[in-house]
Amino acid sequence: MYAQVCFPFFINKTFTYKVPIKLHAIITEGDLVDVKFKNKECKGFVVSCSDSVSYKGKINSIKSVDHQTIPDDLWDTIKWMSNYYVTPIGKITQTVLSWAFKDNKIKKIEDTQTTFNNLLDSLKLTKNQQTIYSHVLDNNKKPQFIYGVPGSGKTEIYLKLCNYHLDKKKSCLLLVPEIALSTQIFERFQKYYGENVLLWHSQTTESYRKKTINKLNKEEPCIIIGARSSLFAPLKNLGIIIVDEEHDSSYKEIEKQPCYNARDLSIVRAKFANAVVVLGSATPSMETYYNAFIRNKYDVYQLKERYGNAKLPNVKIIDMNDENQKMLNQDIISSYLHAQIKQRIKNNEQVLILHNRRGFSSIKVCAESDDILRCKDCDVILTYHTSIQKLICHHCNKTYSMSKYSNTNIKYLGYGTEQIESILNEIYPNVNIMRMDADNANSMKKQKEILNKFKNKEFNILLGTQMIAKGLDFSNITLVAVINADLGMYIPDFRSYEKTFQLLYQVIGRSGRSEKLGEAVIQTLQPKNQLIQMSTNYQSKQFYNLNLESRKTLNYPPFKKLIRLLFQSKSVKKCIDSSEKIYHLLKVRFEDSIIGPLPCPIEKLATNNRYHILLKIDINQISDVLTTMHYIQDNKKQLIDKNVKLLIDIDSISVL
């Protein structure tokens, strides 16, 4: 008997090993085995077994089968990934099963008893929530989509659904887009399910990871909560997968292969596991909206009102062109917003302020040229950070000294969260203000610390980037402000309007989530802009229908599948030559669907020049496209220059 074994490297092939007779009865596809590879002890996964092989050379034997086991549905998902995302299966195991290659043994195995806190009877569903809960359990052949306004009580339904499956001795998986959100919802679930709730993400400690894997190996039913990597947790007897905030771009891997989307893969794994899959969002992705409302591929349930006595906040649009709104010799905080902040502070209520740009500002050196300072390694404008007195590239993180520029010949352009924080401290000297962005909250520990302090009302105002717009549920927030709603609207990407709408709609929903009525103040230079109007008037269906028309006209998803081939090299010529070679290969079969090769909108990142080819194809062409992509991947050494990096992105969510 022989086994084909893959290793955690980017190698487009498997390797043949003999299976010792003592292992014949137990070895199976998806097993982790110990072998010798290039004279070194190594672990790999069994991809297939056979009674004979054509290879005539020396064949080593498998030493042992490792104690780690991969559930069948997870292994089937990984094989599906390898084909669909055009990535060697060994590379996929390295990316999504990295825990399996580590030492997961613990010195003392704790024989803990599974316990339930039985607090769910304090949790009452509304009539509409109860109807949705019952229908989800009855209609599990399709993906289930819960479309609820912010604060409508989607989490309460999730809690009840998990309870049903735990009672059936089945495990549950809950995906959230950000690690910071996983901690908050983890605490909510732990209140009801105690030690049956486990976190799964890249920032957990080694001891916690070992404890988690040990518990999973016992095959006791449990709930795993985590970001996109938690989709690959080795849960056995999986009953339900819930993808909260399914629209969020954090679910998509964009920097390396496999460029998977955890939302889409959740549907795949659920199918292999014969499990229920539930997607939830107040601002669905265009794909989910299309599949739910137009194609009828998903069952849809709507929650149009907030949970309990909470009401949707009132929204006030402020025209920042209006001179009457300017105050204190600055045009960042309007006079109306200033008055509202003062009132909320007086009432001992809390304020959330969103500005989706970190740092202080961009810099223009007036004495030298009219150019704004840019990164030498990237086609990106630098941002000045006062905390370290340096310029930073927000793409490659390279820093530049400010020492050669005097204050007399520089001009600050635009503003970031640092500058807004400084202005807020001047206007409200006796108010506690906290900033939360990628500079001061770059770890789960720091994010948790900031959010806990805000929850405990240790400060009045939380200022931050988009990380504060997602999933936060604090009862004392009665005012949300967006400093510049126009940001992001004109980024040269087909999803810029979709993302801006989602960000505005979501952050508005952070206000007034208890019995206190909330308000949202939206500052803009374009108060009559359609997107601004629709996002602030809760006109989500109008927005989606209008955008679907635009996407259809331009042949973008969800009407076409978008495949992006990204070429990166320090040499522009090698980048162009390689992309043109692939273009001519693709043009033969997909002449009517191909765009490029063209420079990317961001032409240079981290010293690499960037060109791309886009394919906009019909769904019935995907099989032909994948066959061609695998041919390109398997023959990459012959087709493109060795100094060119090729990224194949199936179902790309951006063209930047």
C-alpha positions as CSV (number, residue, x, y, z in Angstrom):
1,M,0.0,0.0,0.0
2,Y,1.2,3.5,-0.9
3,A,0.3,7.0,0.2
4,Q,0.7,10.4,-1.6
5,V,1.8,12.9,1.0
6,C,1.8,16.7,0.8
7,F,4.1,19.0,2.8
8,P,3.5,22.6,4.0
9,F,5.4,24.3,1.2
10,F,4.5,25.9,-2.1
11,I,5.2,22.8,-4.1
12,N,2.9,21.7,-7.0
13,K,3.2,18.0,-6.3
14,T,2.8,15.2,-3.7
15,F,5.4,12.6,-2.7
16,T,5.1,8.8,-2.6
17,Y,5.6,6.8,0.6
18,K,5.1,3.1,1.6
19,V,2.5,2.4,4.2
20,P,3.7,-0.2,6.7
21,I,1.4,-3.2,7.1
22,K,0.7,-2.2,10.8
23,L,-0.8,1.0,9.5
24,H,-2.9,-0.4,6.6
25,A,-6.1,-0.7,8.7
26,I,-5.9,2.8,10.2
27,I,-4.4,5.2,7.7
28,T,-6.7,7.3,5.7
29,E,-6.8,10.4,3.5
30,G,-6.3,13.6,5.6
31,D,-4.1,11.9,8.3
32,L,-1.1,13.7,9.5
33,V,2.0,11.4,9.2
34,D,5.6,11.5,10.3
35,V,8.1,10.8,7.5
36,K,11.6,11.6,6.2
37,F,11.7,14.3,3.6
38,K,15.1,15.2,2.2
39,N,16.8,13.4,5.1
40,K,14.9,15.4,7.7
41,E,12.1,14.4,10.0
42,C,8.9,16.0,8.7
43,K,5.2,16.0,9.0
44,G,2.8,15.9,6.1
45,F,-0.8,15.1,5.2
46,V,-1.9,12.0,3.3
47,V,-3.7,13.2,0.1
48,S,-4.6,9.7,-1.3
49,C,-3.8,6.0,-0.9
50,S,-3.3,3.3,-3.5
51,D,-2.2,-0.3,-3.9
52,S,0.4,0.4,-6.6
53,V,2.4,3.3,-8.0
54,S,4.3,3.9,-11.3
55,Y,7.3,5.4,-9.5
56,K,10.3,3.0,-9.7
57,G,12.9,4.7,-7.5
58,K,13.6,4.2,-3.8
59,I,10.4,4.8,-1.7
60,N,10.7,5.6,2.0
61,S,8.1,4.3,4.5
62,I,5.8,6.3,6.7
63,K,7.1,6.2,10.3
64,S,3.9,6.8,12.2
65,V,0.4,8.4,12.1
66,D,0.3,11.5,14.2
67,H,-2.3,11.9,16.9
68,Q,-3.8,15.0,15.2
69,T,-6.9,14.2,13.3
70,I,-8.7,16.3,10.7
71,P,-12.5,16.0,10.4
72,D,-13.6,14.6,7.0
73,D,-15.7,17.8,6.2
74,L,-12.6,20.0,6.9
75,W,-10.4,17.9,4.7
76,D,-12.9,17.9,1.9
77,T,-13.1,21.7,2.2
78,I,-9.3,21.9,1.9
79,K,-9.3,19.8,-1.2
80,W,-12.0,22.0,-2.7
81,M,-9.9,25.1,-1.8
82,S,-6.9,23.7,-3.6
83,N,-8.8,23.4,-6.8
84,Y,-10.9,26.5,-6.6
85,Y,-8.2,28.9,-5.3
86,V,-5.5,27.4,-7.6
87,T,-3.1,26.6,-4.7
88,P,-1.1,23.4,-4.0
89,I,-2.7,21.5,-1.2
90,G,0.5,21.5,0.8
91,K,0.6,25.3,0.8
92,I,-3.0,25.3,2.0
93,T,-2.2,23.0,4.9
94,Q,0.6,25.3,5.9
95,T,-1.7,28.3,5.9
96,V,-4.9,26.9,7.4
97,L,-3.6,23.9,9.5
98,S,-0.5,25.5,10.9
99,W,-1.6,24.4,14.4
100,A,-1.3,20.7,13.3
101,F,2.5,21.0,12.7
102,K,3.1,22.2,16.3
103,D,3.5,20.4,19.5
104,N,0.0,20.4,21.0
105,K,0.6,18.0,23.9
106,I,-0.1,19.3,27.4
107,K,1.7,17.9,30.4
108,K,-1.4,17.4,32.5
109,I,-4.7,16.6,30.8
110,E,-7.6,18.2,32.6
111,D,-10.6,16.0,32.8
112,T,-13.1,18.8,33.0
113,Q,-16.8,18.1,33.0
114,T,-18.9,19.9,30.3
115,T,-21.2,22.4,32.0
116,F,-23.9,24.7,30.9
117,N,-24.9,27.9,32.7
118,N,-28.5,27.5,31.8
119,L,-29.1,31.2,31.6
120,L,-30.8,31.1,28.2
121,D,-34.3,31.1,29.9
122,S,-33.5,34.8,30.8
123,L,-33.1,35.5,27.2
124,K,-36.5,36.1,25.6
125,L,-36.9,36.3,21.8
126,T,-39.4,38.6,20.2
127,K,-42.1,37.1,18.1
128,N,-40.2,37.9,14.9
129,Q,-36.9,36.5,16.3
130,Q,-38.7,33.3,17.4
131,T,-40.2,32.9,13.9
132,I,-36.7,33.3,12.3
133,Y,-35.2,30.9,14.8
134,S,-37.8,28.2,14.0
135,H,-37.5,28.7,10.2
136,V,-33.7,28.5,10.2
137,L,-33.9,25.1,11.9
138,D,-36.6,23.9,9.5
139,N,-35.0,25.2,6.2
140,N,-31.4,24.1,6.3
141,K,-31.0,23.1,2.7
142,K,-30.0,26.6,1.6
143,P,-27.8,29.2,3.3
144,Q,-29.8,31.2,5.7
145,F,-29.5,35.0,5.6
146,I,-30.6,37.2,8.6
147,Y,-30.9,40.8,7.3
148,G,-31.3,43.0,10.4
149,V,-30.8,46.6,11.1
150,P,-28.0,47.4,13.6
151,G,-29.1,46.4,17.1
152,S,-32.0,44.3,15.9
153,G,-31.0,41.3,18.0
154,K,-29.2,39.0,15.6
155,T,-26.9,37.8,18.4
156,E,-29.9,36.6,20.5
157,I,-30.9,34.4,17.6
158,Y,-27.3,33.1,17.3
159,L,-27.3,32.2,21.0
160,K,-30.5,30.2,20.7
161,L,-29.4,28.4,17.5
162,C,-26.2,27.3,19.2
163,N,-28.1,26.1,22.2
164,Y,-30.3,23.9,20.0
165,H,-27.2,22.3,18.4
166,L,-25.4,21.8,21.6
167,D,-28.4,20.0,23.0
168,K,-28.1,17.7,19.9
169,K,-24.4,17.1,20.9
170,K,-23.2,19.1,17.9
171,S,-20.6,21.8,17.8
172,C,-21.0,25.3,16.6
173,L,-18.7,27.8,14.8
174,L,-19.2,31.6,14.9
175,L,-17.1,33.8,12.6
176,V,-16.6,37.5,13.2
177,P,-14.5,39.8,11.0
178,E,-12.1,41.2,13.5
179,I,-10.2,39.6,16.5
180,A,-11.3,42.5,18.7
181,L,-14.9,41.6,18.0
182,S,-14.3,38.0,18.8
183,T,-13.4,38.9,22.4
184,Q,-16.6,41.0,22.9
185,I,-18.9,38.4,21.5
186,F,-16.9,35.6,23.3
187,E,-17.7,37.2,26.7
188,R,-21.4,37.4,25.7
189,F,-21.5,33.7,24.8
190,Q,-19.4,32.7,27.8
191,K,-22.0,34.2,30.1
192,Y,-24.4,31.4,28.9
193,Y,-22.1,28.5,27.9
194,G,-19.1,28.9,30.2
195,E,-16.1,26.7,29.3
196,N,-17.9,25.3,26.3
197,V,-17.0,28.5,24.4
198,L,-13.5,28.7,23.0
199,L,-11.6,31.4,21.1
200,W,-9.7,30.5,17.9
201,H,-7.4,33.1,16.3
202,S,-3.8,33.9,15.7
203,Q,-3.2,35.9,18.9
204,T,-4.2,33.3,21.5
205,T,-1.3,32.1,23.7
206,E,0.4,28.7,23.1
207,S,-1.1,27.3,26.3
208,Y,-4.6,28.3,25.4
209,R,-4.2,26.8,21.9
210,K,-3.1,23.5,23.4
211,K,-6.0,23.5,25.8
212,T,-8.4,24.2,23.0
213,I,-7.1,21.5,20.7
214,N,-7.1,19.0,23.6
215,K,-10.8,19.8,24.3
216,L,-11.6,19.4,20.6
217,N,-9.9,16.0,20.5
218,K,-12.2,14.8,23.2
219,E,-15.0,15.4,20.7
220,E,-17.2,17.2,23.2
221,P,-19.7,19.6,21.7
222,C,-18.5,23.2,22.0
223,I,-18.7,26.7,20.4
224,I,-15.7,28.1,18.6
225,I,-15.6,31.9,18.1
226,G,-13.0,33.6,16.0
227,A,-11.9,35.5,12.9
228,R,-11.6,33.9,9.4
229,S,-8.9,31.3,10.4
230,S,-11.4,29.8,12.9
231,L,-13.2,28.3,9.9
232,F,-10.4,25.7,9.9
233,A,-10.8,24.6,13.5
234,P,-10.9,20.8,13.7
235,L,-14.5,20.7,15.0
236,K,-16.1,17.3,14.8
237,N,-19.8,16.7,14.4
238,L,-20.3,20.3,13.2
239,G,-23.9,21.4,13.4
240,I,-24.0,25.1,12.5
241,I,-21.7,27.8,11.0
242,I,-22.6,31.4,11.7
243,V,-20.9,34.2,9.7
244,D,-21.6,37.5,11.5
245,E,-21.1,40.8,9.5
246,E,-20.8,38.6,6.4
247,H,-20.1,41.7,4.2
248,D,-16.8,42.5,5.8
249,S,-13.7,42.5,3.6
250,S,-11.6,41.1,6.5
251,Y,-13.0,37.7,5.6
252,K,-11.1,37.7,2.3
253,E,-7.4,36.9,2.1
254,I,-5.9,39.3,-0.5
255,E,-2.1,39.2,0.1
256,K,-1.1,35.6,-0.5
257,Q,-2.5,32.4,-2.0
258,P,-4.9,30.8,-1.3
259,C,-6.9,34.1,-1.7
260,Y,-10.0,32.5,0.0
261,N,-13.1,34.2,1.3
262,A,-14.1,32.7,4.6
263,R,-17.7,33.6,4.1
264,D,-17.9,31.6,0.8
265,L,-15.9,28.7,2.3
266,S,-18.3,28.6,5.3
267,I,-21.0,27.6,2.8
268,V,-18.7,25.0,1.3
269,R,-17.7,23.4,4.7
270,A,-21.3,23.5,5.9
271,K,-22.3,21.5,2.8
272,F,-19.6,18.9,3.4
273,A,-20.6,18.7,7.1
274,N,-24.3,18.6,6.4
275,A,-24.5,21.6,8.7
276,V,-26.6,24.7,8.8
277,V,-24.9,27.9,7.6
278,V,-26.3,31.3,8.7
279,L,-25.1,34.7,7.3
280,G,-25.9,37.8,9.2
281,S,-25.6,41.5,8.3
282,A,-27.3,44.9,8.4
283,T,-25.3,45.8,5.2
284,P,-24.9,42.7,3.2
285,S,-22.3,42.3,0.5
286,M,-23.6,42.9,-3.1
287,E,-23.1,39.2,-3.7
288,T,-25.2,38.1,-0.7
289,Y,-28.0,40.6,-1.5
290,Y,-28.1,39.4,-5.1
291,N,-28.1,35.7,-4.0
292,A,-30.8,36.3,-1.5
293,F,-33.2,38.8,-3.1
294,I,-32.6,38.3,-6.9
295,R,-31.5,34.7,-7.4
296,N,-33.4,33.2,-4.4
297,K,-30.4,31.0,-3.6
298,Y,-30.6,31.9,0.1
299,D,-33.5,32.0,2.5
300,V,-34.0,35.5,3.8
301,Y,-35.3,36.7,7.2
302,Q,-35.6,40.4,8.0
303,L,-35.4,42.2,11.3
304,K,-36.6,45.8,10.6
305,E,-36.7,47.0,14.2
306,R,-34.3,47.2,17.1
307,Y,-34.3,44.7,20.0
308,G,-36.2,45.6,23.1
309,N,-37.1,49.3,23.6
310,A,-34.2,50.7,21.5
311,K,-35.0,52.9,18.5
312,L,-32.9,53.7,15.5
313,P,-31.0,57.0,16.0
314,N,-32.0,60.3,14.4
315,V,-29.5,61.3,11.7
316,K,-28.4,64.9,11.1
317,I,-26.4,65.8,7.9
318,I,-24.1,68.8,8.3
319,D,-23.0,70.7,5.2
320,M,-19.4,71.6,5.9
321,N,-19.5,74.2,3.1
322,D,-21.8,76.2,5.4
323,E,-19.7,79.0,6.9
324,N,-22.1,79.1,9.9
325,Q,-20.9,75.6,10.9
326,K,-17.3,76.7,11.2
327,M,-16.0,77.3,14.8
328,L,-12.9,78.0,16.7
329,N,-10.8,78.8,13.6
330,Q,-11.0,75.2,12.4
331,D,-13.3,73.4,10.0
332,I,-13.1,69.9,11.4
333,I,-15.7,70.0,14.2
334,S,-18.9,71.8,13.2
335,S,-20.7,74.1,15.6
336,Y,-23.7,71.7,15.6
337,L,-21.5,68.7,16.5
338,H,-19.7,70.8,19.1
339,A,-23.1,71.6,20.8
340,Q,-24.2,68.0,20.7
341,I,-21.0,66.7,22.2
342,K,-21.2,69.2,25.1
343,Q,-24.8,68.1,25.8
344,R,-23.9,64.4,25.8
345,I,-21.0,65.0,28.2
346,K,-23.3,67.0,30.4
347,N,-25.7,64.1,30.5
348,N,-22.9,61.6,31.4
349,E,-23.4,59.9,28.1
350,Q,-20.8,58.7,25.6
351,V,-19.7,59.7,22.1
352,L,-18.3,57.7,19.3
353,I,-16.4,59.7,16.6
354,L,-15.3,58.0,13.3
355,H,-12.6,59.2,11.0
356,N,-11.2,56.5,8.7
357,R,-7.7,57.9,8.4
358,R,-5.0,57.5,11.0
359,G,-2.0,59.7,11.7
360,F,-1.9,63.5,11.7
361,S,-1.9,64.6,8.1
362,S,-0.1,64.5,4.8
363,I,2.8,66.9,4.2
364,K,3.5,69.3,1.4
365,V,7.0,71.0,1.2
366,C,6.2,74.4,-0.2
367,A,9.8,75.6,-0.8
368,E,10.9,72.6,-2.9
369,S,7.9,71.8,-5.1
370,D,4.2,71.5,-5.2
371,D,4.4,67.7,-4.7
372,I,3.1,66.0,-1.6
373,L,5.7,63.8,0.1
374,R,5.4,60.2,-1.1
375,C,7.0,56.9,-0.1
376,K,10.1,56.1,-2.2
377,D,9.2,52.4,-2.2
378,C,5.4,52.7,-2.8
379,D,3.1,54.8,-5.0
380,V,1.6,56.1,-1.8
381,I,1.4,59.5,0.0
382,L,3.2,59.6,3.3
383,T,1.4,60.5,6.6
384,Y,2.9,62.5,9.3
385,H,2.6,61.1,12.9
386,T,3.2,63.5,15.7
387,S,3.6,60.8,18.4
388,I,6.9,59.7,16.8
389,Q,7.7,62.9,14.8
390,K,8.1,60.9,11.6
391,L,6.4,60.3,8.2
392,I,5.0,56.8,7.7
393,C,4.0,54.8,4.7
394,H,0.7,53.1,5.6
395,H,1.4,50.3,3.1
396,C,5.0,49.2,3.7
397,N,5.3,50.9,7.1
398,K,8.6,52.5,6.2
399,T,9.4,55.6,8.2
400,Y,11.0,58.9,7.1
401,S,12.6,61.6,9.3
402,M,11.1,65.1,9.5
403,S,14.4,66.6,10.6
404,K,15.3,68.1,7.2
405,Y,12.0,70.0,6.9
406,S,11.5,73.1,8.9
407,N,8.2,74.3,10.1
408,T,8.4,77.3,7.9
409,N,8.3,75.5,4.6
410,I,5.8,72.7,5.2
411,K,2.0,72.7,4.9
412,Y,-0.3,70.1,6.5
413,L,-2.9,68.7,4.1
414,G,-6.0,66.9,5.3
415,Y,-6.2,65.4,8.7
416,G,-6.1,62.1,10.5
417,T,-7.2,60.8,13.9
418,E,-4.1,62.2,15.7
419,Q,-4.9,65.7,14.6
420,I,-8.6,65.3,15.5
421,E,-7.6,64.0,18.9
422,S,-5.4,67.1,19.4
423,I,-8.3,69.4,18.4
424,L,-10.8,67.6,20.7
425,N,-8.4,67.9,23.6
426,E,-8.2,71.7,23.0
427,I,-11.9,72.1,22.8
428,Y,-12.8,69.8,25.7
429,P,-9.8,70.1,28.1
430,N,-11.7,68.4,31.0
431,V,-13.1,65.5,29.0
432,N,-11.5,62.1,28.9
433,I,-10.8,61.2,25.2
434,M,-9.4,57.9,23.9
435,R,-8.2,57.2,20.4
436,M,-8.4,53.7,18.8
437,D,-6.6,53.0,15.5
438,A,-3.9,50.8,14.1
439,D,-1.2,52.9,15.8
440,N,-2.3,52.7,19.4
441,A,-4.4,49.5,19.2
442,N,-2.2,47.2,17.2
443,S,-2.8,44.1,19.3
444,M,-5.8,42.2,20.7
445,K,-4.7,43.1,24.3
446,K,-4.6,46.8,23.6
447,Q,-7.9,46.7,21.7
448,K,-9.5,44.9,24.6
449,E,-8.1,47.3,27.1
450,I,-9.5,50.3,25.3
451,L,-12.9,48.8,24.8
452,N,-13.2,47.7,28.4
453,K,-12.3,51.2,29.7
454,F,-14.9,52.6,27.4
455,K,-17.5,50.1,28.5
456,N,-16.7,51.0,32.2
457,K,-17.2,54.7,31.3
458,E,-13.6,55.6,32.1
459,F,-13.7,58.1,29.2
460,N,-16.4,60.0,27.4
461,I,-15.3,60.1,23.8
462,L,-13.9,57.2,21.7
463,L,-12.3,58.4,18.5
464,G,-11.2,55.9,15.9
465,T,-11.0,54.5,12.4
466,Q,-13.3,51.8,10.9
467,M,-12.4,49.4,13.7
468,I,-14.8,51.2,16.0
469,A,-17.6,51.0,13.4
470,K,-18.1,47.2,13.6
471,G,-20.1,45.2,16.0
472,L,-19.6,47.4,19.2
473,D,-22.6,47.3,21.5
474,F,-22.4,49.9,24.3
475,S,-25.6,51.0,25.9
476,N,-24.3,54.5,26.9
477,I,-23.4,55.7,23.4
478,T,-26.0,58.3,22.5
479,L,-24.1,60.2,19.9
480,V,-22.1,59.0,16.9
481,A,-20.3,61.5,14.6
482,V,-18.6,61.0,11.2
483,I,-16.1,63.7,10.7
484,N,-15.8,63.4,6.9
485,A,-18.4,61.1,5.2
486,D,-16.8,61.7,1.8
487,L,-13.6,59.7,2.6
488,G,-13.3,56.6,0.6
489,M,-16.1,57.4,-1.8
490,Y,-13.8,58.2,-4.8
491,I,-11.2,55.5,-4.4
492,P,-10.7,54.0,-7.9
493,D,-12.2,50.6,-7.1
494,F,-15.6,49.1,-8.1
495,R,-16.5,48.5,-4.4
496,S,-15.7,52.0,-3.1
497,Y,-19.4,53.1,-2.9
498,E,-20.4,49.7,-1.4
499,K,-17.8,50.0,1.4
500,T,-18.6,53.7,2.1
501,F,-22.3,52.9,2.4
502,Q,-21.6,49.9,4.7
503,L,-19.2,52.0,6.9
504,L,-21.7,54.9,7.4
505,Y,-24.7,52.7,7.9
506,Q,-22.9,50.5,10.4
507,V,-21.4,53.3,12.5
508,I,-24.7,55.1,12.7
509,G,-26.0,51.9,14.2
510,R,-23.7,52.1,17.2
511,S,-25.8,55.0,18.6
512,G,-28.8,54.6,20.9
513,R,-28.7,50.8,21.5
514,S,-30.6,51.0,24.8
515,E,-33.6,52.9,26.0
516,K,-31.8,56.2,25.5
517,L,-32.6,57.8,22.1
518,G,-29.4,58.2,20.0
519,E,-28.3,60.6,17.3
520,A,-25.8,60.4,14.5
521,V,-24.1,63.5,13.0
522,I,-22.7,63.1,9.5
523,Q,-20.4,65.8,8.3
524,T,-19.9,66.1,4.5
525,L,-19.1,68.5,1.7
526,Q,-21.7,66.8,-0.5
527,P,-24.9,66.7,1.6
528,K,-27.1,65.9,-1.5
529,N,-24.9,63.0,-2.7
530,Q,-27.1,59.9,-3.3
531,L,-24.9,57.6,-1.2
532,I,-24.9,60.0,1.7
533,Q,-28.7,60.4,1.5
534,M,-29.4,56.7,1.2
535,S,-27.0,55.6,4.0
536,T,-28.4,58.3,6.4
537,N,-32.1,57.7,5.6
538,Y,-31.9,53.9,6.1
539,Q,-32.6,53.4,2.4
540,S,-30.6,50.2,2.0
541,K,-32.7,48.5,-0.6
542,Q,-32.7,51.6,-2.8
543,F,-28.9,51.6,-2.5
544,Y,-28.5,47.9,-3.4
545,N,-30.8,48.0,-6.4
546,L,-29.1,51.2,-7.8
547,N,-25.7,49.6,-7.3
548,L,-26.7,46.3,-8.9
549,E,-27.7,48.2,-12.0
550,S,-24.3,49.9,-12.1
551,R,-22.5,46.6,-11.6
552,K,-24.5,44.9,-14.3
553,T,-23.7,47.6,-16.8
554,L,-19.9,47.4,-16.0
555,N,-19.8,43.6,-15.9
556,Y,-18.7,43.4,-12.3
557,P,-19.7,41.0,-9.5
558,P,-22.2,39.7,-8.7
559,F,-23.1,39.4,-12.4
560,K,-19.7,38.2,-13.4
561,K,-16.9,36.4,-11.6
562,L,-13.8,38.5,-11.2
563,I,-10.4,36.8,-11.5
564,R,-7.3,39.0,-11.0
565,L,-3.8,38.0,-11.9
566,L,-1.3,40.3,-10.1
567,F,2.3,40.5,-11.3
568,Q,4.9,42.0,-8.9
569,S,8.6,42.7,-9.6
570,K,11.3,45.2,-8.8
571,S,11.8,45.3,-12.6
572,V,9.1,47.1,-14.6
573,K,10.2,45.4,-17.8
574,K,10.1,41.9,-16.3
575,C,6.7,42.7,-14.9
576,I,5.3,43.8,-18.3
577,D,7.0,41.0,-20.2
578,S,5.5,38.3,-17.9
579,S,2.1,39.8,-17.8
580,E,2.0,40.1,-21.6
581,K,3.0,36.5,-22.0
582,I,0.1,35.3,-19.8
583,Y,-2.2,37.8,-21.5
584,H,-1.6,36.2,-24.9
585,L,-2.2,32.7,-23.4
586,L,-5.5,33.8,-21.9
587,K,-6.6,35.8,-24.9
588,V,-7.0,32.7,-27.0
589,R,-9.8,31.4,-24.8
590,F,-11.2,34.5,-23.1
591,E,-10.8,37.3,-25.6
592,D,-14.2,38.9,-24.8
593,S,-13.6,38.7,-21.0
594,I,-10.0,40.0,-20.5
595,I,-8.7,43.4,-19.5
596,G,-5.1,44.3,-19.4
597,P,-2.3,43.9,-18.7
598,L,-2.3,47.3,-17.1
599,P,-0.5,49.1,-14.2
600,C,-2.5,48.7,-10.9
601,P,-4.0,51.9,-9.6
602,I,-1.4,51.6,-6.8
603,E,1.5,51.0,-9.2
604,K,4.2,50.4,-6.7
605,L,4.2,48.8,-3.2
606,A,7.2,47.9,-1.1
607,T,9.7,48.4,-4.0
608,N,7.6,46.1,-6.3
609,N,6.1,47.4,-9.5
610,R,2.6,46.0,-10.0
611,Y,0.7,45.0,-13.2
612,H,-2.5,43.1,-13.4
613,I,-4.8,41.2,-15.7
614,L,-8.6,41.1,-15.0
615,L,-11.0,38.4,-16.2
616,K,-14.7,39.1,-16.0
617,I,-16.4,35.7,-16.7
618,D,-19.8,34.1,-16.7
619,I,-20.4,31.5,-14.0
620,N,-20.6,28.7,-16.5
621,Q,-17.0,29.5,-17.6
622,I,-15.4,28.9,-14.2
623,S,-14.4,25.3,-15.0
624,D,-12.5,26.4,-18.1
625,V,-10.9,29.3,-16.3
626,L,-9.8,27.1,-13.3
627,T,-8.2,24.6,-15.7
628,T,-6.3,27.4,-17.4
629,M,-5.2,28.8,-14.1
630,H,-3.9,25.5,-12.9
631,Y,-1.9,25.2,-16.1
632,I,-0.4,28.6,-15.4
633,Q,0.3,27.7,-11.8
634,D,1.9,24.3,-12.7
635,N,4.1,25.8,-15.5
636,K,4.9,29.1,-13.8
637,K,8.7,28.6,-14.1
638,Q,8.4,28.3,-17.8
639,L,5.8,31.0,-18.3
640,I,7.0,33.9,-16.2
641,D,10.3,35.4,-15.2
642,K,11.8,33.9,-11.9
643,N,12.0,37.5,-10.5
644,V,8.2,38.1,-11.0
645,K,5.8,37.1,-8.3
646,L,2.3,36.0,-9.6
647,L,-0.8,36.1,-7.4
648,I,-3.9,34.4,-8.7
649,D,-6.9,35.9,-7.0
650,I,-10.2,34.0,-7.7
651,D,-13.3,36.1,-6.8
652,S,-11.2,39.2,-6.2
653,I,-12.9,41.9,-4.1
654,S,-10.6,44.8,-5.3
655,V,-8.7,46.0,-8.3
656,L,-6.3,48.3,-6.4
